[in-house]
Amino acid sequence: MALKDIQSTGKKDTRSGFGDGIVEAARSNDKIVALSADLLGSMKLNQFIKEFPERFIQCGIAEANMMGIAAGLTIGGHIPFTTTFANFSTGRVYDQIRQSIAYSGKNVKICASHAGVTLGEDGATHQILEDIGMMKMLPGMSVVVPCDYNQTKAATQTIAGIEGPVYLRFGRPSWPIFTKEADFVFGKAQKFSEGTDVTIFACGHLVWNAIQAGIQLEEKGLSVEVINIHTIKPLDEEAVLASIKKTKCAVTAEEHNIYGGMGDAVAQCAAKHFPIPIEYVGTLDTFGESGTPDELLKKYHLDVPDIVAAAEKVLARKNG
């Protein structure tokens, strides 16, 4: 499929994909329970509570306690899904996750909404940009960052069957829907186009921006490969290496600090096996601020023109 043929079928927030996905998963698996830290509406849990009131635990504004409860529930064979904002899912409770969940390999699904700068007006204290790095460094922790409503719904259902702790990251704003649920395969990168000049690796909301950037680059006569790294850990190294051996340069695009994120994972893979020039599109060692999602994507250089510029820069490095 050509990039220009990828069409949005509408817009919906990825957190709604989580809310609908956990209901579907719970209908087929009675071991699934949902925990909330006083944010059930923001996390789209109303339908889950309506259908499975006995499988919902309201922990209140006590996120560390929620992680401990979740760890304990796994001992009885339950599959707990913890739900709150990404900042409170990671930064506030990192010690509890490390000690009570990751260290003993507990089967907890840490589901985190409102990640990145597209959280918007709530500002820097809520816009965590370090969480991917924090979570992928934990031994045994899987990290999944889906790109739209459909993929978030599919990922939510899939991780219920993945043994061990999983971090699932999604967001607040309405965003284009452009994938099919069936296309999501845990641990396998999703390729949107075949190219020979440059690879753009992206995750989360920036996958759509990467596709739009790829269209603009193709209009300039370039051959662009766009790959969605929705599963950051375990990384699909086979897909990464197959692509960069063709294009011999890459751009990584993510709504996260350039330190410790998806770009670092791709670069580490390349450095070990097939070193190439890489340019990063991400936040540059900074906190966010209050603003609309679109304003913040522009200000922090996460927008379509920034991906185009990074691709042109890395192509110049490759050909220089």
BABAGU-642601 format. One record per residue (C-alpha): residue in one letter; x, z, y; residue number from 0. Coordinates in nm, 2 decimals, always signed. Example, Ala and Ser with C-alpha at 12.3 -4.5 7.8 and 13.67 -1.06 7.14 Angstrom:
<site martor="A" east="+1.23" up="+0.78" north="-0.45" rotor="0"/>
<site martor="S" east="+1.37" up="+0.71" north="-0.11" rotor="1"/>
//
This chain:
<site martor="M" east="+0.00" up="+0.00" north="+0.00" rotor="0"/>
<site martor="A" east="+0.12" up="-0.08" north="+0.35" rotor="1"/>
<site martor="L" east="+0.13" up="+0.21" north="+0.60" rotor="2"/>
<site martor="K" east="-0.11" up="+0.03" north="+0.83" rotor="3"/>
<site martor="D" east="-0.37" up="+0.02" north="+0.55" rotor="4"/>
<site martor="I" east="-0.37" up="+0.40" north="+0.53" rotor="5"/>
<site martor="Q" east="-0.69" up="+0.50" north="+0.71" rotor="6"/>
<site martor="S" east="-0.83" up="+0.84" north="+0.81" rotor="7"/>
<site martor="T" east="-1.18" up="+0.90" north="+0.66" rotor="8"/>
<site martor="G" east="-1.25" up="+1.18" north="+0.91" rotor="9"/>
<site martor="K" east="-1.11" up="+1.50" north="+1.04" rotor="10"/>
<site martor="K" east="-1.13" up="+1.85" north="+0.89" rotor="11"/>
<site martor="D" east="-0.91" up="+2.16" north="+0.90" rotor="12"/>
<site martor="T" east="-0.68" up="+2.22" north="+0.60" rotor="13"/>
<site martor="R" east="-0.80" up="+2.59" north="+0.59" rotor="14"/>
<site martor="S" east="-1.15" up="+2.45" north="+0.49" rotor="15"/>
<site martor="G" east="-0.97" up="+2.27" north="+0.21" rotor="16"/>
<site martor="F" east="-0.85" up="+2.61" north="+0.09" rotor="17"/>
<site martor="G" east="-1.19" up="+2.77" north="+0.13" rotor="18"/>
<site martor="D" east="-1.36" up="+2.49" north="-0.08" rotor="19"/>
<site martor="G" east="-1.08" up="+2.48" north="-0.33" rotor="20"/>
<site martor="I" east="-1.08" up="+2.85" north="-0.42" rotor="21"/>
<site martor="V" east="-1.46" up="+2.83" north="-0.48" rotor="22"/>
<site martor="E" east="-1.41" up="+2.53" north="-0.72" rotor="23"/>
<site martor="A" east="-1.12" up="+2.71" north="-0.89" rotor="24"/>
<site martor="A" east="-1.32" up="+3.04" north="-0.93" rotor="25"/>
<site martor="R" east="-1.62" up="+2.85" north="-1.08" rotor="26"/>
<site martor="S" east="-1.40" up="+2.75" north="-1.37" rotor="27"/>
<site martor="N" east="-1.18" up="+3.06" north="-1.40" rotor="28"/>
<site martor="D" east="-1.33" up="+3.40" north="-1.39" rotor="29"/>
<site martor="K" east="-0.99" up="+3.57" north="-1.35" rotor="30"/>
<site martor="I" east="-0.96" up="+3.45" north="-0.99" rotor="31"/>
<site martor="V" east="-1.01" up="+3.71" north="-0.72" rotor="32"/>
<site martor="A" east="-0.98" up="+3.68" north="-0.34" rotor="33"/>
<site martor="L" east="-0.84" up="+3.94" north="-0.11" rotor="34"/>
<site martor="S" east="-0.87" up="+3.93" north="+0.27" rotor="35"/>
<site martor="A" east="-0.71" up="+4.13" north="+0.55" rotor="36"/>
<site martor="D" east="-1.01" up="+4.13" north="+0.78" rotor="37"/>
<site martor="L" east="-1.01" up="+3.75" north="+0.84" rotor="38"/>
<site martor="L" east="-1.26" up="+3.62" north="+0.58" rotor="39"/>
<site martor="G" east="-1.43" up="+3.39" north="+0.84" rotor="40"/>
<site martor="S" east="-1.10" up="+3.24" north="+0.96" rotor="41"/>
<site martor="M" east="-0.99" up="+3.19" north="+0.60" rotor="42"/>
<site martor="K" east="-1.32" up="+3.01" north="+0.51" rotor="43"/>
<site martor="L" east="-1.41" up="+3.26" north="+0.23" rotor="44"/>
<site martor="N" east="-1.79" up="+3.28" north="+0.31" rotor="45"/>
<site martor="Q" east="-1.90" up="+3.06" north="+0.02" rotor="46"/>
<site martor="F" east="-1.66" up="+3.24" north="-0.22" rotor="47"/>
<site martor="I" east="-1.81" up="+3.58" north="-0.12" rotor="48"/>
<site martor="K" east="-2.16" up="+3.44" north="-0.16" rotor="49"/>
<site martor="E" east="-2.10" up="+3.31" north="-0.51" rotor="50"/>
<site martor="F" east="-1.86" up="+3.58" north="-0.63" rotor="51"/>
<site martor="P" east="-1.91" up="+3.90" north="-0.44" rotor="52"/>
<site martor="E" east="-1.77" up="+4.12" north="-0.72" rotor="53"/>
<site martor="R" east="-1.45" up="+3.92" north="-0.71" rotor="54"/>
<site martor="F" east="-1.38" up="+3.97" north="-0.34" rotor="55"/>
<site martor="I" east="-1.17" up="+4.26" north="-0.20" rotor="56"/>
<site martor="Q" east="-1.17" up="+4.34" north="+0.17" rotor="57"/>
<site martor="C" east="-0.85" up="+4.51" north="+0.24" rotor="58"/>
<site martor="G" east="-0.89" up="+4.55" north="+0.62" rotor="59"/>
<site martor="I" east="-0.60" up="+4.50" north="+0.86" rotor="60"/>
<site martor="A" east="-0.35" up="+4.63" north="+0.61" rotor="61"/>
<site martor="E" east="-0.16" up="+4.33" north="+0.49" rotor="62"/>
<site martor="A" east="+0.12" up="+4.53" north="+0.31" rotor="63"/>
<site martor="N" east="-0.15" up="+4.72" north="+0.12" rotor="64"/>
<site martor="M" east="-0.32" up="+4.39" north="+0.03" rotor="65"/>
<site martor="M" east="+0.01" up="+4.26" north="-0.13" rotor="66"/>
<site martor="G" east="+0.04" up="+4.58" north="-0.33" rotor="67"/>
<site martor="I" east="-0.32" up="+4.56" north="-0.45" rotor="68"/>
<site martor="A" east="-0.27" up="+4.19" north="-0.55" rotor="69"/>
<site martor="A" east="+0.04" up="+4.28" north="-0.75" rotor="70"/>
<site martor="G" east="-0.15" up="+4.55" north="-0.93" rotor="71"/>
<site martor="L" east="-0.44" up="+4.32" north="-1.01" rotor="72"/>
<site martor="T" east="-0.21" up="+4.08" north="-1.20" rotor="73"/>
<site martor="I" east="-0.14" up="+4.35" north="-1.45" rotor="74"/>
<site martor="G" east="-0.50" up="+4.34" north="-1.56" rotor="75"/>
<site martor="G" east="-0.49" up="+3.97" north="-1.60" rotor="76"/>
<site martor="H" east="-0.65" up="+3.87" north="-1.27" rotor="77"/>
<site martor="I" east="-0.52" up="+3.59" north="-1.06" rotor="78"/>
<site martor="P" east="-0.53" up="+3.72" north="-0.70" rotor="79"/>
<site martor="F" east="-0.53" up="+3.49" north="-0.40" rotor="80"/>
<site martor="T" east="-0.43" up="+3.68" north="-0.08" rotor="81"/>
<site martor="T" east="-0.56" up="+3.54" north="+0.24" rotor="82"/>
<site martor="T" east="-0.45" up="+3.59" north="+0.60" rotor="83"/>
<site martor="F" east="-0.26" up="+3.40" north="+0.88" rotor="84"/>
<site martor="A" east="+0.08" up="+3.27" north="+0.78" rotor="85"/>
<site martor="N" east="+0.26" up="+3.52" north="+1.01" rotor="86"/>
<site martor="F" east="+0.09" up="+3.81" north="+0.85" rotor="87"/>
<site martor="S" east="+0.13" up="+3.66" north="+0.50" rotor="88"/>
<site martor="T" east="+0.51" up="+3.66" north="+0.53" rotor="89"/>
<site martor="G" east="+0.68" up="+3.82" north="+0.82" rotor="90"/>
<site martor="R" east="+0.47" up="+4.13" north="+0.83" rotor="91"/>
<site martor="V" east="+0.48" up="+4.19" north="+0.45" rotor="92"/>
<site martor="Y" east="+0.81" up="+4.04" north="+0.34" rotor="93"/>
<site martor="D" east="+0.94" up="+4.36" north="+0.18" rotor="94"/>
<site martor="Q" east="+0.62" up="+4.40" north="-0.02" rotor="95"/>
<site martor="I" east="+0.63" up="+4.04" north="-0.14" rotor="96"/>
<site martor="R" east="+0.99" up="+4.07" north="-0.24" rotor="97"/>
<site martor="Q" east="+0.97" up="+4.40" north="-0.42" rotor="98"/>
<site martor="S" east="+0.62" up="+4.40" north="-0.57" rotor="99"/>
<site martor="I" east="+0.55" up="+4.04" north="-0.63" rotor="100"/>
<site martor="A" east="+0.87" up="+3.82" north="-0.65" rotor="101"/>
<site martor="Y" east="+1.10" up="+4.06" north="-0.81" rotor="102"/>
<site martor="S" east="+0.87" up="+4.11" north="-1.11" rotor="103"/>
<site martor="G" east="+0.73" up="+3.75" north="-1.11" rotor="104"/>
<site martor="K" east="+0.38" up="+3.86" north="-1.05" rotor="105"/>
<site martor="N" east="+0.11" up="+3.59" north="-1.07" rotor="106"/>
<site martor="V" east="+0.00" up="+3.62" north="-0.70" rotor="107"/>
<site martor="K" east="-0.11" up="+3.32" north="-0.49" rotor="108"/>
<site martor="I" east="-0.02" up="+3.39" north="-0.12" rotor="109"/>
<site martor="C" east="-0.25" up="+3.17" north="+0.08" rotor="110"/>
<site martor="A" east="-0.15" up="+3.14" north="+0.44" rotor="111"/>
<site martor="S" east="-0.34" up="+2.97" north="+0.72" rotor="112"/>
<site martor="H" east="-0.27" up="+2.92" north="+1.10" rotor="113"/>
<site martor="A" east="+0.09" up="+2.82" north="+1.03" rotor="114"/>
<site martor="G" east="+0.31" up="+2.64" north="+1.28" rotor="115"/>
<site martor="V" east="+0.25" up="+2.56" north="+1.65" rotor="116"/>
<site martor="T" east="-0.08" up="+2.39" north="+1.58" rotor="117"/>
<site martor="L" east="-0.23" up="+2.74" north="+1.56" rotor="118"/>
<site martor="G" east="-0.24" up="+2.67" north="+1.93" rotor="119"/>
<site martor="E" east="-0.36" up="+2.92" north="+2.19" rotor="120"/>
<site martor="D" east="-0.29" up="+3.24" north="+2.00" rotor="121"/>
<site martor="G" east="+0.08" up="+3.19" north="+2.10" rotor="122"/>
<site martor="A" east="+0.42" up="+3.27" north="+1.97" rotor="123"/>
<site martor="T" east="+0.34" up="+3.60" north="+1.80" rotor="124"/>
<site martor="H" east="+0.11" up="+3.42" north="+1.56" rotor="125"/>
<site martor="Q" east="+0.28" up="+3.08" north="+1.53" rotor="126"/>
<site martor="I" east="+0.53" up="+3.16" north="+1.26" rotor="127"/>
<site martor="L" east="+0.79" up="+2.88" north="+1.22" rotor="128"/>
<site martor="E" east="+1.02" up="+3.06" north="+0.98" rotor="129"/>
<site martor="D" east="+0.79" up="+3.12" north="+0.68" rotor="130"/>
<site martor="I" east="+0.89" up="+2.82" north="+0.46" rotor="131"/>
<site martor="G" east="+1.25" up="+2.94" north="+0.47" rotor="132"/>
<site martor="M" east="+1.16" up="+3.30" north="+0.40" rotor="133"/>
<site martor="M" east="+0.95" up="+3.22" north="+0.10" rotor="134"/>
<site martor="K" east="+1.16" up="+2.95" north="-0.06" rotor="135"/>
<site martor="M" east="+1.46" up="+3.19" north="-0.06" rotor="136"/>
<site martor="L" east="+1.27" up="+3.43" north="-0.28" rotor="137"/>
<site martor="P" east="+1.37" up="+3.38" north="-0.65" rotor="138"/>
<site martor="G" east="+1.09" up="+3.23" north="-0.86" rotor="139"/>
<site martor="M" east="+0.86" up="+3.17" north="-0.56" rotor="140"/>
<site martor="S" east="+0.70" up="+2.82" north="-0.54" rotor="141"/>
<site martor="V" east="+0.62" up="+2.68" north="-0.20" rotor="142"/>
<site martor="V" east="+0.35" up="+2.42" north="-0.13" rotor="143"/>
<site martor="V" east="+0.26" up="+2.27" north="+0.21" rotor="144"/>
<site martor="P" east="-0.03" up="+2.02" north="+0.17" rotor="145"/>
<site martor="C" east="-0.10" up="+1.76" north="+0.44" rotor="146"/>
<site martor="D" east="-0.48" up="+1.73" north="+0.48" rotor="147"/>
<site martor="Y" east="-0.81" up="+1.88" north="+0.37" rotor="148"/>
<site martor="N" east="-0.83" up="+1.70" north="+0.04" rotor="149"/>
<site martor="Q" east="-0.47" up="+1.78" north="-0.06" rotor="150"/>
<site martor="T" east="-0.52" up="+2.15" north="+0.04" rotor="151"/>
<site martor="K" east="-0.83" up="+2.17" north="-0.18" rotor="152"/>
<site martor="A" east="-0.65" up="+2.01" north="-0.47" rotor="153"/>
<site martor="A" east="-0.35" up="+2.23" north="-0.43" rotor="154"/>
<site martor="T" east="-0.56" up="+2.54" north="-0.42" rotor="155"/>
<site martor="Q" east="-0.72" up="+2.46" north="-0.75" rotor="156"/>
<site martor="T" east="-0.38" up="+2.35" north="-0.90" rotor="157"/>
<site martor="I" east="-0.19" up="+2.67" north="-0.82" rotor="158"/>
<site martor="A" east="-0.44" up="+2.88" north="-1.00" rotor="159"/>
<site martor="G" east="-0.29" up="+2.73" north="-1.32" rotor="160"/>
<site martor="I" east="+0.08" up="+2.77" north="-1.21" rotor="161"/>
<site martor="E" east="+0.22" up="+3.08" north="-1.36" rotor="162"/>
<site martor="G" east="+0.41" up="+3.30" north="-1.12" rotor="163"/>
<site martor="P" east="+0.40" up="+3.36" north="-0.74" rotor="164"/>
<site martor="V" east="+0.31" up="+3.07" north="-0.51" rotor="165"/>
<site martor="Y" east="+0.31" up="+3.04" north="-0.13" rotor="166"/>
<site martor="L" east="+0.05" up="+2.80" north="-0.01" rotor="167"/>
<site martor="R" east="+0.07" up="+2.71" north="+0.36" rotor="168"/>
<site martor="F" east="-0.20" up="+2.53" north="+0.57" rotor="169"/>
<site martor="G" east="-0.34" up="+2.52" north="+0.92" rotor="170"/>
<site martor="R" east="-0.61" up="+2.57" north="+1.17" rotor="171"/>
<site martor="P" east="-0.68" up="+2.24" north="+1.36" rotor="172"/>
<site martor="S" east="-0.90" up="+1.96" north="+1.25" rotor="173"/>
<site martor="W" east="-0.67" up="+1.69" north="+1.11" rotor="174"/>
<site martor="P" east="-0.71" up="+1.34" north="+0.97" rotor="175"/>
<site martor="I" east="-0.81" up="+1.32" north="+0.60" rotor="176"/>
<site martor="F" east="-0.62" up="+1.04" north="+0.44" rotor="177"/>
<site martor="T" east="-0.53" up="+1.14" north="+0.08" rotor="178"/>
<site martor="K" east="-0.73" up="+1.16" north="-0.24" rotor="179"/>
<site martor="E" east="-0.75" up="+1.50" north="-0.43" rotor="180"/>
<site martor="A" east="-0.64" up="+1.33" north="-0.75" rotor="181"/>
<site martor="D" east="-0.32" up="+1.22" north="-0.59" rotor="182"/>
<site martor="F" east="-0.18" up="+1.58" north="-0.57" rotor="183"/>
<site martor="V" east="+0.06" up="+1.66" north="-0.85" rotor="184"/>
<site martor="F" east="+0.24" up="+1.99" north="-0.82" rotor="185"/>
<site martor="G" east="+0.62" up="+1.94" north="-0.80" rotor="186"/>
<site martor="K" east="+0.60" up="+1.56" north="-0.75" rotor="187"/>
<site martor="A" east="+0.65" up="+1.40" north="-0.41" rotor="188"/>
<site martor="Q" east="+0.39" up="+1.16" north="-0.29" rotor="189"/>
<site martor="K" east="+0.51" up="+0.82" north="-0.17" rotor="190"/>
<site martor="F" east="+0.30" up="+0.63" north="+0.09" rotor="191"/>
<site martor="S" east="+0.52" up="+0.32" north="+0.12" rotor="192"/>
<site martor="E" east="+0.82" up="+0.15" north="-0.02" rotor="193"/>
<site martor="G" east="+1.11" up="+0.08" north="+0.22" rotor="194"/>
<site martor="T" east="+1.48" up="-0.01" north="+0.23" rotor="195"/>
<site martor="D" east="+1.59" up="+0.08" north="+0.58" rotor="196"/>
<site martor="V" east="+1.50" up="+0.45" north="+0.64" rotor="197"/>
<site martor="T" east="+1.32" up="+0.73" north="+0.45" rotor="198"/>
<site martor="I" east="+1.09" up="+0.97" north="+0.64" rotor="199"/>
<site martor="F" east="+1.03" up="+1.29" north="+0.44" rotor="200"/>
<site martor="A" east="+0.75" up="+1.50" north="+0.58" rotor="201"/>
<site martor="C" east="+0.52" up="+1.79" north="+0.49" rotor="202"/>
<site martor="G" east="+0.20" up="+1.95" north="+0.63" rotor="203"/>
<site martor="H" east="+0.04" up="+1.81" north="+0.94" rotor="204"/>
<site martor="L" east="+0.35" up="+1.60" north="+1.02" rotor="205"/>
<site martor="V" east="+0.28" up="+1.37" north="+0.72" rotor="206"/>
<site martor="W" east="+0.01" up="+1.19" north="+0.93" rotor="207"/>
<site martor="N" east="+0.25" up="+1.17" north="+1.22" rotor="208"/>
<site martor="A" east="+0.52" up="+1.03" north="+0.99" rotor="209"/>
<site martor="I" east="+0.28" up="+0.76" north="+0.87" rotor="210"/>
<site martor="Q" east="+0.20" up="+0.67" north="+1.23" rotor="211"/>
<site martor="A" east="+0.57" up="+0.66" north="+1.32" rotor="212"/>
<site martor="G" east="+0.63" up="+0.44" north="+1.01" rotor="213"/>
<site martor="I" east="+0.37" up="+0.19" north="+1.13" rotor="214"/>
<site martor="Q" east="+0.54" up="+0.17" north="+1.47" rotor="215"/>
<site martor="L" east="+0.89" up="+0.12" north="+1.31" rotor="216"/>
<site martor="E" east="+0.75" up="-0.15" north="+1.08" rotor="217"/>
<site martor="E" east="+0.61" up="-0.33" north="+1.39" rotor="218"/>
<site martor="K" east="+0.97" up="-0.34" north="+1.51" rotor="219"/>
<site martor="G" east="+1.08" up="-0.51" north="+1.19" rotor="220"/>
<site martor="L" east="+1.20" up="-0.21" north="+0.99" rotor="221"/>
<site martor="S" east="+1.13" up="-0.13" north="+0.63" rotor="222"/>
<site martor="V" east="+1.02" up="+0.23" north="+0.61" rotor="223"/>
<site martor="E" east="+0.96" up="+0.46" north="+0.31" rotor="224"/>
<site martor="V" east="+0.73" up="+0.76" north="+0.39" rotor="225"/>
<site martor="I" east="+0.73" up="+1.04" north="+0.14" rotor="226"/>
<site martor="N" east="+0.52" up="+1.36" north="+0.15" rotor="227"/>
<site martor="I" east="+0.71" up="+1.66" north="+0.02" rotor="228"/>
<site martor="H" east="+0.41" up="+1.88" north="-0.03" rotor="229"/>
<site martor="T" east="+0.59" up="+2.09" north="-0.29" rotor="230"/>
<site martor="I" east="+0.90" up="+2.21" north="-0.12" rotor="231"/>
<site martor="K" east="+1.00" up="+2.44" north="-0.41" rotor="232"/>
<site martor="P" east="+1.05" up="+2.32" north="-0.67" rotor="233"/>
<site martor="L" east="+1.17" up="+2.02" north="-0.48" rotor="234"/>
<site martor="D" east="+1.13" up="+1.67" north="-0.64" rotor="235"/>
<site martor="E" east="+1.50" up="+1.59" north="-0.63" rotor="236"/>
<site martor="E" east="+1.45" up="+1.28" north="-0.84" rotor="237"/>
<site martor="A" east="+1.21" up="+1.13" north="-0.58" rotor="238"/>
<site martor="V" east="+1.44" up="+1.23" north="-0.29" rotor="239"/>
<site martor="L" east="+1.75" up="+1.08" north="-0.45" rotor="240"/>
<site martor="A" east="+1.57" up="+0.76" north="-0.57" rotor="241"/>
<site martor="S" east="+1.46" up="+0.70" north="-0.21" rotor="242"/>
<site martor="I" east="+1.79" up="+0.78" north="-0.02" rotor="243"/>
<site martor="K" east="+1.99" up="+0.57" north="-0.26" rotor="244"/>
<site martor="K" east="+1.79" up="+0.28" north="-0.14" rotor="245"/>
<site martor="T" east="+1.76" up="+0.35" north="+0.23" rotor="246"/>
<site martor="K" east="+2.09" up="+0.55" north="+0.28" rotor="247"/>
<site martor="C" east="+1.95" up="+0.75" north="+0.57" rotor="248"/>
<site martor="A" east="+1.66" up="+0.98" north="+0.63" rotor="249"/>
<site martor="V" east="+1.44" up="+1.17" north="+0.88" rotor="250"/>
<site martor="T" east="+1.28" up="+1.50" north="+0.79" rotor="251"/>
<site martor="A" east="+0.96" up="+1.61" north="+0.98" rotor="252"/>
<site martor="E" east="+0.80" up="+1.95" north="+0.96" rotor="253"/>
<site martor="E" east="+0.61" up="+2.20" north="+1.17" rotor="254"/>
<site martor="H" east="+0.88" up="+2.46" north="+1.12" rotor="255"/>
<site martor="N" east="+1.22" up="+2.56" north="+1.24" rotor="256"/>
<site martor="I" east="+1.49" up="+2.31" north="+1.14" rotor="257"/>
<site martor="Y" east="+1.68" up="+2.60" north="+1.00" rotor="258"/>
<site martor="G" east="+1.56" up="+2.69" north="+0.65" rotor="259"/>
<site martor="G" east="+1.27" up="+2.45" north="+0.61" rotor="260"/>
<site martor="M" east="+1.19" up="+2.14" north="+0.41" rotor="261"/>
<site martor="G" east="+1.46" up="+1.95" north="+0.59" rotor="262"/>
<site martor="D" east="+1.72" up="+2.19" north="+0.47" rotor="263"/>
<site martor="A" east="+1.60" up="+2.15" north="+0.11" rotor="264"/>
<site martor="V" east="+1.63" up="+1.77" north="+0.14" rotor="265"/>
<site martor="A" east="+1.97" up="+1.79" north="+0.30" rotor="266"/>
<site martor="Q" east="+2.10" up="+2.03" north="+0.04" rotor="267"/>
<site martor="C" east="+1.99" up="+1.79" north="-0.23" rotor="268"/>
<site martor="A" east="+2.15" up="+1.49" north="-0.05" rotor="269"/>
<site martor="A" east="+2.47" up="+1.69" north="+0.02" rotor="270"/>
<site martor="K" east="+2.51" up="+1.77" north="-0.35" rotor="271"/>
<site martor="H" east="+2.43" up="+1.43" north="-0.50" rotor="272"/>
<site martor="F" east="+2.43" up="+1.15" north="-0.24" rotor="273"/>
<site martor="P" east="+2.54" up="+1.24" north="+0.12" rotor="274"/>
<site martor="I" east="+2.37" up="+1.04" north="+0.39" rotor="275"/>
<site martor="P" east="+2.30" up="+1.07" north="+0.76" rotor="276"/>
<site martor="I" east="+1.99" up="+1.28" north="+0.82" rotor="277"/>
<site martor="E" east="+1.80" up="+1.36" north="+1.14" rotor="278"/>
<site martor="Y" east="+1.56" up="+1.66" north="+1.16" rotor="279"/>
<site martor="V" east="+1.23" up="+1.67" north="+1.34" rotor="280"/>
<site martor="G" east="+1.13" up="+2.03" north="+1.37" rotor="281"/>
<site martor="T" east="+1.14" up="+2.32" north="+1.61" rotor="282"/>
<site martor="L" east="+1.49" up="+2.38" north="+1.74" rotor="283"/>
<site martor="D" east="+1.57" up="+2.75" north="+1.69" rotor="284"/>
<site martor="T" east="+1.28" up="+2.86" north="+1.92" rotor="285"/>
<site martor="F" east="+0.96" up="+3.05" north="+1.92" rotor="286"/>
<site martor="G" east="+0.63" up="+2.87" north="+2.02" rotor="287"/>
<site martor="E" east="+0.39" up="+2.95" north="+2.31" rotor="288"/>
<site martor="S" east="+0.03" up="+2.92" north="+2.39" rotor="289"/>
<site martor="G" east="-0.13" up="+2.58" north="+2.43" rotor="290"/>
<site martor="T" east="-0.34" up="+2.32" north="+2.26" rotor="291"/>
<site martor="P" east="-0.21" up="+2.18" north="+1.93" rotor="292"/>
<site martor="D" east="-0.15" up="+1.84" north="+2.08" rotor="293"/>
<site martor="E" east="+0.03" up="+1.99" north="+2.38" rotor="294"/>
<site martor="L" east="+0.26" up="+2.20" north="+2.16" rotor="295"/>
<site martor="L" east="+0.34" up="+1.91" north="+1.92" rotor="296"/>
<site martor="K" east="+0.45" up="+1.71" north="+2.22" rotor="297"/>
<site martor="K" east="+0.65" up="+1.99" north="+2.39" rotor="298"/>
<site martor="Y" east="+0.83" up="+2.09" north="+2.07" rotor="299"/>
<site martor="H" east="+0.91" up="+1.73" north="+1.98" rotor="300"/>
<site martor="L" east="+0.70" up="+1.71" north="+1.67" rotor="301"/>
<site martor="D" east="+0.49" up="+1.41" north="+1.77" rotor="302"/>
<site martor="V" east="+0.49" up="+1.04" north="+1.66" rotor="303"/>
<site martor="P" east="+0.74" up="+0.92" north="+1.93" rotor="304"/>
<site martor="D" east="+0.99" up="+1.20" north="+1.82" rotor="305"/>
<site martor="I" east="+0.98" up="+1.08" north="+1.46" rotor="306"/>
<site martor="V" east="+1.03" up="+0.72" north="+1.58" rotor="307"/>
<site martor="A" east="+1.33" up="+0.83" north="+1.79" rotor="308"/>
<site martor="A" east="+1.48" up="+1.02" north="+1.51" rotor="309"/>
<site martor="A" east="+1.45" up="+0.72" north="+1.28" rotor="310"/>
<site martor="E" east="+1.62" up="+0.49" north="+1.53" rotor="311"/>
<site martor="K" east="+1.89" up="+0.75" north="+1.58" rotor="312"/>
<site martor="V" east="+1.97" up="+0.79" north="+1.21" rotor="313"/>
<site martor="L" east="+1.96" up="+0.41" north="+1.17" rotor="314"/>
<site martor="A" east="+2.22" up="+0.38" north="+1.44" rotor="315"/>
<site martor="R" east="+2.44" up="+0.64" north="+1.27" rotor="316"/>
<site martor="K" east="+2.40" up="+0.45" north="+0.93" rotor="317"/>
<site martor="N" east="+2.49" up="+0.12" north="+1.09" rotor="318"/>
<site martor="G" east="+2.74" up="+0.24" north="+1.34" rotor="319"/>
//
